């Protein structure tokens, strides 16, 4: 059964839960100290609305106090074990009933008070509205130590090139979008932290409108540290960027690689001529590799266009 059919079946059998127009998906893992405050902040931000639901997704927390969570005005979904941020988001979307989806972290770093602004941006015609943490010096400092900010910067440069436009905040965890759009891409999204990067790139590659709304970004509260592993997660996000762009626009990945091998082959040939020491094998391998990569890119591009 496809993801879309499974989600439809799940919503069909969700019992007597009243359908709403807006679903707030809040994944958490060992963040019980901050969940209550975030839920209350969401309710304050949406005061006067009665057409929304809050979906809490427990991603295998080990510090869980069920009595505390059960008192919250939310729908609670559990993973028996920790499956990852992306998996929790996808579970929350499958269990939600709203056509508009907002995702938000449970650690208190993102201001839930900005949710109405994101919804206004969607109402004004955007396909996705993203909370942008990059504009404010204080918010940038709260992103973590310098090496994490450097890694994020390198990822952003790569993503900007491959997507063909500037992406102010690739991995923001506060965003709003329509269910019908997101369900097209959830099958491509990984279970880890790179789900948000995948959605951003998929929307941009398909010509959907992504608007960025400046927000503040607060220091983490509670005792739990960030779940992000700098080396592993940076590598995973980089791979996700390349994989997503390869899926939608293969030539942006294959063509630069082909040109690099071709240029290296030509350079080796010129050096060989000037030094009277032509390395036939090396030059041939580099030039043939360039041609093969270009052909692979063209074939991949044809397959990509046919499949969409």
KOLDOVO-155221 format. One record per residue: z, x, y of N, C-alpha, C, CB in turn. Coordinates in steps of 0.05 Angstrom, whole numbers, padded with zeros to 5 digits, always signed. Each point is the difference from the previous one (the first is absolute). Glycine has a CB too. Example, Ala and Ser with C-alpha at 12.3 -4.5 7.8 and 13.67 -1.06 7.14 Angstrom:
2
+00156+00264-00114+00000-00018+00024+00000+00018+00024+00025-00038-00023-00039+00031+00044+00001+00016+00024+00014-00015+00022-00043+00024-00013
//
This chain:
308
+00000+00017-00024+00000-00017+00024+00000+00018+00025+00025-00037-00025-00042+00030+00045-00002+00016+00024+00026-00003+00017-00050-00005+00000+00054+00024+00018+00023-00001+00018+00000-00026+00015+00000+00050+00004-00023-00058+00007-00001-00025+00017+00007-00024-00017-00035+00021+00029+00025-00023-00054+00006-00023-00017+00029+00000-00008-00046+00000-00017+00057+00024+00012+00028+00001-00008+00018-00009+00023-00010+00038-00031+00003-00029+00056+00015-00009+00023-00001-00030+00004-00008+00045+00021-00016-00056-00025-00003-00029+00004+00016-00015-00021-00046+00007+00019+00046+00002-00044+00016-00013-00021+00029+00002+00006-00035+00011-00033+00044+00012+00043+00028+00003+00007+00009-00019+00022-00003+00048-00014-00014-00050+00035+00007-00018+00021+00000-00029-00009-00019+00032+00032+00001-00039-00051-00002-00027-00010+00025-00008-00015-00049+00006-00004+00062+00013-00010+00023-00006-00016+00026+00010+00012-00029+00003-00040+00030-00002+00066+00024+00010+00014+00021-00022+00003-00028+00034+00024+00023-00056-00037+00021-00021+00001-00003-00017+00025+00030+00028-00026-00007-00038+00035-00001-00019+00023+00003+00014+00027+00020-00033-00030-00023+00059+00031+00001+00014+00025-00021-00011+00019+00017+00041-00023-00009-00048+00047-00018-00011+00020-00019+00022+00011+00034-00035+00012-00059+00028-00011-00019+00019+00010+00004+00004+00030-00033-00013-00036+00030+00038+00045+00004+00007+00028-00025+00014+00010+00050+00004-00005-00052+00000+00032-00023+00014+00011+00004+00030+00003-00011-00043+00023+00036+00052-00024+00006+00028+00005+00020+00010-00020-00009-00006+00049+00002+00029-00061+00018+00013-00020+00007+00028+00010-00019-00027-00038+00045+00033+00039+00009+00027+00007+00008+00014-00026+00016-00015+00046-00029+00037-00053+00005+00014-00025+00017+00025+00007-00044-00017-00022+00067+00019+00009+00019+00021+00007+00008+00014-00026+00018-00026+00040-00031+00049-00047+00007+00015-00024+00024+00017+00006-00048+00000-00015+00065+00005-00006+00023+00018+00005+00007+00014-00026+00017-00030+00037-00006+00054-00033+00011+00016-00022+00024+00015+00010-00046+00005-00021+00070-00013+00011+00025+00012+00009+00004-00001+00030-00002+00030-00040-00003-00053+00052+00004-00004+00029+00017-00024+00006-00045+00022+00007+00064-00028-00024+00016-00024+00003+00015+00000+00026+00004-00003-00049+00004+00026+00059+00015+00001+00025-00015-00011+00024+00024+00040-00018-00050-00039+00018-00016-00007+00023-00015-00026-00003-00005+00047+00009+00003-00058-00034-00017-00023-00005+00009-00024+00017-00009+00016-00046+00036-00022+00045+00010-00023+00014-00007+00000+00030+00037-00002-00033-00034+00026+00046-00007+00002+00028-00029-00004+00005+00037+00031+00005-00055-00021-00022-00028-00004+00003-00008-00029-00003-00008+00046-00017+00020-00059-00003-00006-00029-00004+00009-00016+00024+00006+00005-00049+00017+00001+00060+00010-00014+00024-00018+00005+00024+00047+00003-00018-00057+00022+00020-00018+00006+00022-00026-00015-00002+00020+00046+00003-00030-00049-00028-00025-00016-00004+00005-00029+00008-00013+00031-00038+00035-00042+00030+00006-00028+00007+00003-00004+00030+00022-00006-00044-00010+00025+00057+00002-00001+00029-00028+00001+00013+00046+00022-00002-00063-00003-00008-00026+00003+00012-00017-00025-00004+00002+00049-00009+00002-00064-00012-00016-00024-00006+00016-00025+00005-00025+00025-00035+00045-00024+00053+00016-00023+00007-00018-00022+00011+00040+00030+00010-00035-00054-00020-00016-00023+00008-00023-00006-00019+00011+00011+00046-00017+00007-00064-00020-00005-00021+00013-00009-00026-00031+00034+00021+00019-00052-00035+00010-00008-00026-00021+00001-00021+00033-00029+00022-00055+00043-00016-00022+00002-00018-00003+00027-00013-00023-00035+00027+00045+00049-00031-00002+00027-00012+00021+00003-00022-00016+00018+00044+00011+00003-00060+00018+00007-00022+00004+00030+00001-00015-00040-00028+00037+00050+00017+00005+00028-00002+00002+00007-00030+00025+00001+00045-00042+00017-00054-00001+00008-00028+00013+00027-00002-00042-00027-00010+00065+00029-00003+00013+00026-00005-00008+00010-00028+00039-00012+00031-00050+00036-00032-00008+00012-00026+00018+00023-00006-00048-00015+00006+00066+00012-00026+00018+00021-00008-00015+00018-00020+00040-00029+00007-00046+00054+00002-00016+00018-00017+00018+00018-00017-00036+00000+00035+00052-00013-00052+00017+00014-00019+00024+00014+00013-00040+00006-00027+00052-00018+00047+00023+00013+00014+00023+00004-00019-00014-00021+00042+00029+00042-00038+00024+00006-00016+00025-00006+00015-00026+00036-00024+00024-00044+00050+00024-00006+00015+00003-00030+00006-00003+00046+00021-00009-00062-00038-00003-00028+00005+00026-00015-00002-00047+00003-00016+00053-00019+00036+00022-00019+00000-00012-00028+00001+00033+00033+00022-00036-00046-00044-00014-00025-00002+00013-00022+00018-00015+00012-00046+00042-00011+00047+00014-00020+00016-00009+00001+00029+00039+00002-00032-00042+00022+00043-00008+00003+00028-00028-00010+00004+00030+00039+00004-00048-00031-00022-00028-00008+00004-00004-00030-00004-00014+00045-00016+00028-00057-00002-00004-00028-00006+00009-00018+00023+00006+00010-00048+00010+00000+00066+00008-00015+00024-00021+00000+00022+00047+00010-00012-00067+00008+00009-00020+00001+00021-00021-00022-00004+00007+00050+00003-00017-00061+00019-00020-00021-00001-00028+00011-00007+00027-00027+00033-00030+00037-00057-00025+00013-00007-00007-00008-00029+00009+00039+00031-00034-00032-00039-00008-00002-00028+00001+00028-00011-00030-00041+00008+00045+00045-00029+00006+00026-00011-00016+00004-00026+00046+00000+00021-00061+00023-00022-00016+00007-00024+00010+00028-00009-00040-00028+00016+00042+00032-00042+00010+00025-00011-00020+00015-00016+00045-00021-00001-00046+00047+00004-00013+00018-00019+00023+00012-00017-00040+00011+00031+00036-00010-00057+00021+00011-00017+00004+00029+00004-00010-00035-00033-00011+00049+00041+00002+00029+00005-00016+00006+00026+00005+00010-00050+00000+00013+00061-00014+00008+00024-00030+00005-00005+00043+00020+00017-00060-00035-00005-00029+00002-00005-00015+00010+00024+00004-00037-00032+00009+00039+00055-00014+00011+00023-00004-00020+00022-00022+00032-00030+00020-00022+00055-00003-00016+00023-00024-00019-00001+00022+00036+00026-00045-00025-00034-00024-00016-00002+00003-00022-00021-00026+00039+00014+00038-00033-00036+00004-00020-00021+00017-00023+00010-00005+00035-00035+00026-00028+00051+00018-00020+00011-00014-00018+00020+00038+00031-00007-00055-00019+00024-00016-00016+00019-00018-00019-00015+00002+00037+00033-00016-00028-00053-00018-00017-00015+00015-00022-00014-00031+00038-00006+00054-00032-00005+00016-00021-00013+00009-00021+00021+00016+00033-00034-00008-00024+00057+00008-00019+00021-00022-00018+00009+00033+00034+00015-00057-00023-00012-00024-00016+00007-00006-00021-00021-00018+00039+00027+00020-00030-00053-00006-00019-00021+00020-00023-00001-00020+00037-00026+00045-00032+00034+00021-00021-00001+00001-00016+00026+00026+00029-00032-00042-00022+00052+00001-00013+00026-00019-00024+00000+00013+00043+00023-00010-00060-00004-00017-00024+00002-00015-00002+00026+00031-00023-00031-00024+00039+00051-00013-00001+00026-00027+00012+00001+00045+00001+00019-00062-00012-00002-00026+00012+00005+00001+00025+00017-00020-00046-00005+00040+00046+00023+00006+00024+00016+00022+00016-00013-00015-00023+00042+00011+00049-00044+00019+00018-00013+00009+00021+00020-00020-00008-00045+00047+00012+00046+00010+00023+00016+00016+00017-00020+00002-00027+00044-00006+00053-00043+00016+00018-00017+00018+00017+00019-00036+00002-00037+00059+00004+00027+00021+00014+00017+00018+00015-00018-00003-00036+00035+00012+00060-00027+00019+00015-00015+00028-00011+00003-00029+00041+00005+00046-00036-00025+00027-00011+00000+00021+00020+00011-00013-00029-00039+00004+00052+00048+00019+00021+00009+00008-00002+00029-00019+00029-00035+00008-00049+00049+00008-00004+00028-00015+00017+00020+00043-00012-00017-00062+00028+00008-00015+00017+00019-00020-00015+00017+00007+00038-00032-00019-00058+00020-00020-00016+00015+00012-00024+00014-00035+00015-00033+00028-00020+00058+00012-00023+00014-00013-00026-00008+00010+00031+00039+00006-00048-00052-00011-00026-00008-00006-00017+00024+00026+00003-00043-00014+00003+00066-00005-00015+00024-00029+00001+00009+00047+00009+00014-00063+00011-00025-00028+00002+00007-00018-00017-00017+00010+00046+00014+00001-00060-00034-00017-00017-00017-00015-00021+00016+00033+00007-00037-00021-00021+00056-00017-00019+00015-00023+00012+00014+00041-00026+00007-00039+00051+00003-00022+00013+00013-00023+00006-00020+00032+00020+00034-00024-00012-00058-00021+00004-00021-00014-00026-00006+00027+00038-00019-00012-00060+00017-00012-00026-00006-00018-00009+00022+00039-00011-00028-00032+00016+00053-00017-00006+00023-00026+00015-00001+00041-00009+00027-00039+00035-00036-00024+00016-00002-00019-00011-00022+00026+00041+00015-00015-00050-00037-00016-00013-00021-00013-00025+00011+00030+00019-00036-00014-00035+00051-00010-00025+00011-00022+00005+00021+00044-00020-00007-00044+00043+00019-00021+00007+00020-00026+00010-00013+00037+00011+00032-00037-00009-00059-00025+00008-00013+00001+00024-00017-00021-00021+00037+00043+00036-00037+00001+00024-00017+00004-00008-00030+00020+00026+00038-00031-00010-00055+00003-00005-00029+00026+00012-00010-00050-00001-00006+00059+00023+00018+00025+00012-00006+00013+00011+00026-00016+00012-00047+00042-00017+00050+00015+00011+00023+00021+00019-00011-00008-00042+00028+00008+00066-00017+00017+00022-00010+00019+00009+00022-00036+00014-00033+00061-00010+00026+00019+00011+00019-00005+00030+00003+00034-00035-00013-00039+00044+00037-00008+00028+00005+00024+00015+00011-00048-00014+00010+00057+00034-00026+00023+00016+00007-00007+00025+00015+00022-00017-00040-00048+00022+00044-00009+00027+00009+00002+00004+00030-00030+00000-00039+00032-00022+00054-00003+00003+00029+00025+00009+00014-00033-00036-00002+00056+00035-00011+00025+00005+00014+00013+00026-00011+00007-00049+00007+00000+00068+00010+00012+00025-00009+00024-00004-00018-00017+00022+00042+00035-00040-00034+00024-00005-00016-00007-00010-00028+00025-00010+00043-00045-00008-00044-00008-00011-00026-00012+00022-00017-00009-00044+00021-00006+00063-00009-00011+00022-00016+00022+00018-00011-00042-00001+00028+00063+00005-00013+00022+00017-00010+00014-00014-00023+00006+00019+00046-00005-00045-00046+00013-00015-00021-00016-00001-00026+00022-00027+00035-00047+00037-00034-00017+00001-00024+00010+00021-00020-00038-00016+00027+00055+00034-00018+00011+00020-00019-00004+00028+00011-00009-00031-00037+00016+00051+00020-00002+00028+00008-00029+00008+00006+00041+00010-00027-00043+00014+00039-00027+00009+00010-00020+00002-00022+00023+00024+00036-00015-00015-00060-00019+00004-00022-00011-00027-00010+00023+00042-00013-00007-00063+00014-00010-00027-00007-00020-00010+00021+00043-00010-00024-00036+00015+00050-00018-00008+00021-00026+00015-00001+00039-00012+00029-00038+00038-00036-00024+00016-00003-00018-00011-00022+00025+00040+00017-00012-00046-00040-00015-00011-00023-00014-00027+00008+00032+00023-00032-00016-00040+00046-00012-00025+00009-00023+00004+00019+00045-00021-00006-00042+00042+00023-00022+00005+00019-00025+00009-00014+00034+00013+00033-00032+00005-00053-00023+00009-00016-00013-00023-00015+00021+00045-00004-00005-00063-00007-00010-00024-00013-00015-00017+00019+00037+00002-00033-00026-00005+00057-00013-00017+00021-00027+00011+00008+00046-00014+00016-00048+00041-00013-00025+00012+00008-00021-00005-00022+00024+00035+00027-00016-00032-00052-00018-00004-00022-00009-00029-00001+00022+00036-00026-00003-00055+00029-00007-00028-00001-00018-00008+00023+00044-00009-00023-00038+00020+00047-00016-00006+00024-00030+00007-00005+00041+00007+00029-00044+00017-00040-00028+00010-00005-00014-00018-00021+00014+00047+00011+00000-00052-00033-00013-00015-00021-00004-00030+00007+00021+00031-00032-00003-00042+00048-00003-00028+00008-00019-00003+00024+00046-00009-00017-00051+00031+00031-00018-00002+00023+00012-00011+00025-00036-00005-00033+00062+00004+00035+00014-00009+00024+00028+00010+00000-00029-00041+00002+00042+00040+00022+00027+00010+00002+00019-00021-00011-00012+00027+00040+00030-00018-00058+00021-00018-00011+00026+00010+00011-00027-00009-00043+00039-00006+00062+00025+00010+00012+00023+00003-00019-00015-00023+00041+00018+00004-00060+00023+00001-00018-00010-00009-00028+00033-00009+00038-00039+00028-00055-00012-00006-00026+00019-00014-00019-00029+00040+00006+00055-00032-00006+00018-00010-00020+00022-00018+00010-00009+00042-00024+00005-00054+00047+00021-00018+00010+00007-00021-00020-00017+00008+00047+00043-00013-00050+00010-00020-00019+00005-00027+00012+00020+00037-00025-00028-00040+00050+00002-00027+00013-00028-00009+00007+00046+00011+00018-00056-00031-00032-00027-00010+00005-00002-00029-00008-00018+00046-00006-00001-00060+00018-00006-00028-00007-00030-00002-00006+00038-00016+00030-00044-00002-00049-00027-00005-00009-00002-00026-00014-00008+00050-00004-00017-00059+00000-00004-00025-00015-00002+00006-00030-00024-00019+00040+00035+00001-00055+00000+00004-00030-00029+00002-00010+00043-00026-00003-00061+00010+00013-00027-00001-00011-00014+00027+00003-00002-00049+00010+00008+00063+00012-00012+00027+00004+00013+00021-00018-00010-00013+00047+00037+00013-00048+00014+00021-00015-00005-00002-00030+00035+00000+00036-00038-00024-00046-00004-00003-00029-00026+00013-00009+00026-00043+00002-00045+00047+00016-00025+00014-00007+00005+00029-00008-00025-00031+00030+00047+00042-00019+00004+00029-00003+00024+00008-00016-00023+00004+00044+00040-00023-00051+00025+00007-00014-00005+00014-00026+00022-00039+00022-00045+00033-00036-00005+00013-00025-00006+00030+00004-00019-00043-00017+00012+00051+00041-00005+00028+00006+00026+00015+00008-00046-00012+00014+00066-00004-00006+00024+00012+00011+00018+00012-00022-00002-00033+00039+00012+00057-00035+00018+00013-00019+00028-00012+00002-00027+00042+00002+00044-00034-00021+00028-00011-00001+00019+00016+00018-00009-00015-00046+00000+00037+00057+00017+00017+00016-00002-00006+00030-00004+00035-00034+00013-00015+00050+00001-00003+00029-00028-00002+00013+00043+00024+00000-00064-00016-00014-00026+00000+00012-00014-00028+00000-00004+00047-00014+00018-00068+00007-00011-00027+00001-00009-00006+00029+00029-00015-00039-00012+00021+00058-00007-00007+00028-00024+00016+00009+00048-00010+00009-00051+00035-00016-00023+00016+00007-00026-00012-00012+00029+00041+00004-00026-00050-00029-00023-00012-00014-00009-00025+00014+00016+00018-00043+00003-00036+00051-00008-00024+00014-00013+00006+00026+00038-00024-00022-00027+00043+00037-00012+00007+00026-00029+00009-00003+00046+00013+00016-00050+00006-00035-00027+00011-00003-00019-00021-00011+00020+00045-00008-00011-00062-00011-00017-00021-00011-00009-00020+00021+00024+00005-00044-00005-00013+00061-00007-00018+00022-00021+00012+00018+00046-00020-00002-00042+00045+00010-00018+00014+00019-00028+00004-00013+00039+00023+00022-00039-00015-00047-00025+00005-00014-00017-00026-00004+00021+00039-00023-00007-00061+00021-00014-00026-00004-00006-00014+00027+00022-00004-00044-00016+00018+00066-00007-00012+00026+00019-00021+00010-00046+00009-00012+00070-00010+00000+00020-00019+00010+00015+00013+00024+00006-00020-00047+00005+00003+00063+00012+00009+00025+00030+00007-00005-00032-00028+00027+00039+00053-00020+00028+00008-00002+00009+00007+00029-00006+00018-00048+00026-00033+00057+00011+00005+00027+00028+00012-00002-00027-00039+00018+00033+00057+00000+00026+00014+00000+00017-00009+00023-00021+00040-00022+00046-00048+00015+00019-00010+00020+00022+00021+00003-00010-00048-00012+00013+00060+00036+00022+00020+00003+00027-00011-00005-00028+00022+00034+00044-00007-00050+00027-00009-00007+00019+00024+00003-00017-00036-00031+00042+00031+00031+00020+00021-00002+00005+00005-00030+00022-00012+00044-00010+00035-00050+00006+00007-00028+00028+00013+00000-00050+00006-00013+00068-00018-00001+00028+00008+00002+00008+00019-00022+00010-00043+00021+00010+00059-00017+00010+00018-00021+00010-00017-00023+00013+00035+00033-00014-00024-00057+00010-00014-00024+00030-00004+00003-00037+00020-00028+00045-00044+00019+00029-00006-00001+00008-00001-00030-00001-00025+00045+00027+00023-00050+00008+00000-00028+00002+00027-00012-00020-00045-00004+00029+00047-00020+00004+00027-00013-00025+00009-00015+00048-00011-00004-00066-00007-00002-00023+00008-00016-00020+00016+00018+00006-00040-00029-00015+00063+00018-00020+00015+00014-00028-00011-00006+00029+00041-00002-00048-00031+00017-00028-00009-00005-00008+00005-00029-00011+00010+00049-00005-00028-00060-00009+00002-00027-00025+00018-00002+00019-00045-00010-00030+00052+00033-00025+00015-00001+00005+00029-00009-00018-00029+00037+00001+00038-00056+00001+00028-00009-00023+00014+00014+00020-00013-00046-00014+00032+00064-00020+00011+00018-00025+00011-00014+00037+00012+00029-00033+00004-00050-00023+00012-00013-00016-00020-00017+00024+00044+00000-00009-00057-00019-00013-00018-00018-00013-00024+00014+00033+00014-00034-00019-00026+00053-00010-00023+00013-00023+00006+00020+00045-00021-00005-00043+00045+00018-00022+00008+00017-00025+00004-00016+00032+00022+00032-00030-00008-00055-00023+00004-00018-00011-00027-00010+00019+00045-00014-00001-00063+00007-00009-00026-00010-00015-00016+00022+00039-00001-00031-00029+00002+00056-00013-00014+00022-00027+00013+00006+00045-00013+00019-00047+00040-00020-00025+00013+00005-00020-00008-00022+00023+00039+00022-00015-00040-00047-00017-00008-00021-00009-00029+00003+00022+00032-00031-00003-00049+00041-00007-00028+00004-00021-00003+00022+00047-00013-00014-00044+00029+00036-00019-00001+00021-00028+00007-00010+00036+00013+00033-00038+00009-00048-00026+00009-00011-00011-00021-00019+00014+00048+00006+00003-00058-00024-00009-00020-00020-00010-00025+00014+00033+00019-00033-00018-00029+00053-00008-00025+00013-00026+00003+00015+00048-00012+00004-00051+00034+00011-00025+00005+00015-00023+00004-00020+00026+00020+00039-00021-00006-00061-00021+00003-00020-00009-00027-00011+00019+00045-00012+00000-00063+00009-00007-00027-00011-00018-00015+00020+00044-00001-00025-00037+00003+00051-00015-00016+00020-00023+00015+00012+00042-00024+00009-00039+00050-00003-00021+00016+00013-00001+00027-00013+00007-00024+00043-00019+00026-00068+00000+00025-00015-00013+00023+00014-00001-00028-00040-00020+00023+00056-00014+00022+00013+00018+00015+00020-00042-00026-00005+00063+00013+00015+00017+00014+00019+00017+00021-00015+00002-00041+00029+00000+00039-00055+00014+00020-00016-00019+00020-00012+00036-00033-00010-00058+00022-00003-00018+00017-00015-00018+00017+00019+00001-00034-00037-00010+00022+00059-00019+00014+00017+00012+00025+00013-00023-00043+00008+00047+00042+00003+00011+00025+00011+00004+00022-00021+00023-00028+00034-00014+00019-00059+00003+00020-00021-00027+00012-00008+00040-00025-00017-00061+00008+00016-00027+00011-00006-00009+00019+00021-00011-00043-00024+00015+00036+00049-00009+00018+00022+00016+00026-00001-00012-00040+00028+00038+00039-00035+00016+00024-00001-00010+00019-00022+00040-00026+00016-00046+00015-00039-00011+00017-00022-00028+00011+00008+00026-00027-00035-00043+00010+00047-00026+00009+00008+00001+00022+00021-00018-00045-00010+00036+00041+00030+00003+00021+00020+00011+00026-00011+00008-00036+00033+00010+00034-00052+00011+00024-00013-00022+00014-00016+00045-00021-00003-00063+00006-00010-00022+00012-00015-00019+00014+00018+00005-00035-00034-00012+00022+00057-00018+00013+00019+00012+00025+00012-00020-00045+00010+00046+00043-00003+00013+00024+00011+00001+00023-00019+00028-00031+00027-00023+00025-00053+00000+00021-00020-00028+00012-00003+00038-00023-00024-00059+00006+00026-00027+00010-00002-00007+00019+00023-00013-00042-00024+00021+00034+00048-00006+00016+00024+00015+00027-00001-00007-00042+00027+00032+00041-00036+00016+00025-00002-00013+00018-00021+00042-00025+00013-00051+00013-00035-00013+00015-00021-00025+00014+00009+00019-00031-00033-00035+00016+00049-00025+00012+00011+00006+00023+00019-00023-00045-00004+00043+00041+00021+00007+00021+00019+00012+00025-00013+00008-00035+00034+00006+00031-00057+00013+00022-00013-00016+00010-00024+00044-00018+00014-00068+00005-00018-00017+00007-00023+00015-00002-00027-00025+00031+00030+00042-00052-00031+00016-00005-00025+00003-00030-00004+00025+00045+00006-00047-00058-00013+00000-00029-00003+00014-00007-00026-00043-00005+00027+00064-00011-00025+00014-00010-00024-00014-00026-00009+00044+00022+00014-00064-00019-00031-00017-00024-00007+00017-00022-00012-00038+00031-00008+00056-00024-00011+00015-00020-00014+00018-00016+00019-00001+00028-00040+00015-00014+00058+00019-00013+00019-00015-00018+00019+00031+00039-00004-00054-00029+00015-00016-00016+00018-00010-00025-00014-00013+00042+00026+00003-00039-00050-00012-00023-00014+00022-00021-00006-00034+00031-00021+00057-00022+00012+00022-00019-00006+00008-00015+00025+00016+00030-00037-00013-00016+00060+00008-00014+00024-00020-00020+00010+00026+00041+00013-00052-00033-00013-00021-00018+00009-00003-00024-00019-00023+00039+00021+00023-00034-00047-00002-00022-00019+00024-00019+00002-00026+00030-00031+00050-00019+00035+00024-00017+00003-00003-00018+00025+00028+00036-00022-00039-00025+00043-00004-00016+00024-00020-00023-00005+00009+00040+00028-00031-00034-00042-00019-00021-00006+00012-00021-00018-00037+00034+00005+00052-00026-00025+00012-00019-00019+00020-00018+00014-00006+00033-00037+00022-00021+00055+00020-00016+00015-00014-00021+00018+00032+00038-00002-00054-00030+00014-00015-00018+00017-00012-00023-00016-00011+00037+00031+00000-00031-00055-00011-00021-00017+00022-00018-00010-00037+00031-00014+00060-00020+00006+00023-00016-00009+00009-00019+00022+00014+00037-00031-00014-00026+00056+00008-00017+00023-00018-00023+00004+00020+00040+00021-00047-00035-00024-00019-00022+00004+00003-00021-00022-00032+00033+00022+00036-00024-00047+00003-00019-00022+00026-00016+00004-00025+00031-00031+00047-00017+00039+00025-00014+00004-00002-00020+00023+00024+00040-00017-00040-00033+00038-00004-00018+00022-00015-00025-00009+00001+00039+00032-00021-00036-00048-00015-00023-00010+00018-00018-00017-00042+00028+00000+00058-00016-00017+00019-00016-00017+00020-00014+00017-00006+00033-00038+00016-00019+00058+00020-00013+00018-00011-00024+00014+00022+00045+00006-00047-00042+00005-00012-00022+00014-00006-00023-00018-00019+00032+00032+00010-00026-00056-00006-00022-00019+00025-00015-00009-00040+00027-00016+00062-00012+00014+00025-00013-00010+00015-00016+00020+00003+00037-00031-00011-00037+00057+00015-00014+00020-00016-00024+00011+00023+00043+00012
//
